């Protein structure tokens, strides 16, 4: 009889889940924020590790921004305004979302979520 009482509609504010594969989409120009005052402006918190075996991402530093076009290939910029991604660097591995190890060989660049 009453059309407005037909069927309940799903909630519009359903929770959104974020997968770990999103870190594999970080490439291009990256700004590494080290000032704790601007930690909230960063998308992720990273730990820069010396050990490749335990790194979530092995990153190759590209000198030219135009060639930083693949997974785990970053052009580190010194200006936040020119960055595609802003990452906060922490000294404590326990506070990091993922760990990064830099490599000198482009073909070793990989993401291991």
C-alpha positions in Angstrom: 0.0 0.0 0.0 2.6 2.5 1.0 5.4 2.7 -1.6 7.8 4.6 0.8 7.8 1.6 3.2 8.8 -0.9 0.5 12.4 -2.0 1.1 15.1 -0.6 3.4 18.0 1.1 1.6 21.6 0.3 2.4 23.5 2.8 4.5 25.3 5.4 2.5 28.1 5.7 5.0 29.4 2.1 4.8 33.0 1.7 6.0 35.7 1.7 3.4 38.5 -0.8 3.6 42.0 0.0 2.4 44.1 -2.8 1.0 47.9 -3.1 1.4 48.3 -3.2 -2.4 47.8 0.6 -2.4 51.5 1.0 -1.5 52.4 -0.6 -4.8 50.8 2.3 -6.6 53.4 4.7 -5.1 55.6 5.8 -8.0 56.6 9.1 -9.7 57.8 12.0 -7.7 57.9 11.5 -3.9 58.6 13.9 -1.1 60.0 12.5 2.1 58.7 14.5 5.0 60.9 14.4 8.1 59.4 17.1 10.2 57.0 15.7 12.8 54.8 18.9 12.6 53.7 17.9 9.1 53.2 14.2 9.8 49.5 14.4 9.2 49.9 15.8 5.7 51.6 12.5 4.6 49.7 9.6 3.0 51.8 6.9 4.7 54.5 6.6 7.3 57.6 4.8 6.1 60.8 3.4 7.7 63.9 3.5 5.6 65.7 0.2 6.3 69.2 -1.0 5.4 68.1 -4.6 5.0 66.5 -5.6 1.7 65.2 -9.0 3.0 62.7 -7.3 5.4 61.6 -4.4 3.2 58.0 -4.2 1.9 59.2 -2.2 -1.0 62.6 -2.1 -2.8 62.8 1.3 -4.5 65.0 2.6 -7.3 65.8 6.3 -7.2 65.3 7.8 -10.6 67.1 11.0 -11.4 64.6 12.1 -14.1 61.0 12.5 -13.1 59.8 11.4 -16.5 61.3 8.0 -16.1 59.8 7.3 -12.7 56.8 5.6 -14.3 56.7 2.1 -12.7 56.1 0.4 -9.4 58.7 1.2 -6.8 60.5 3.7 -9.1 60.7 7.1 -7.3 62.0 10.5 -8.2 62.8 12.0 -4.8 61.9 15.7 -4.9 62.9 18.4 -2.5 59.7 20.5 -3.0 56.5 19.2 -1.5 54.4 21.1 -4.1 56.0 19.1 -6.9 55.4 15.7 -5.4 52.9 13.1 -6.5 53.1 11.4 -3.1 54.1 12.7 0.4 55.5 10.1 2.8 56.5 10.7 6.4 59.8 9.1 7.4 60.0 7.7 10.9 63.0 6.4 12.9 60.9 3.7 14.7 60.0 0.7 12.5 57.0 -0.1 14.7 55.2 3.1 13.8 55.7 2.7 10.0 53.0 1.5 7.6 55.7 -0.2 5.5 59.5 -0.3 5.1 61.6 0.9 2.2 65.0 -0.2 1.0 66.8 1.7 -1.8 68.6 -0.2 -4.5 71.0 0.9 -7.2 69.7 -1.5 -9.8 66.4 -0.5 -11.6 65.4 -4.1 -12.3 65.5 -5.0 -8.6 62.7 -2.4 -7.8 59.7 -4.3 -6.5 56.7 -4.2 -4.2 56.1 -7.0 -1.7 52.8 -6.3 0.1 
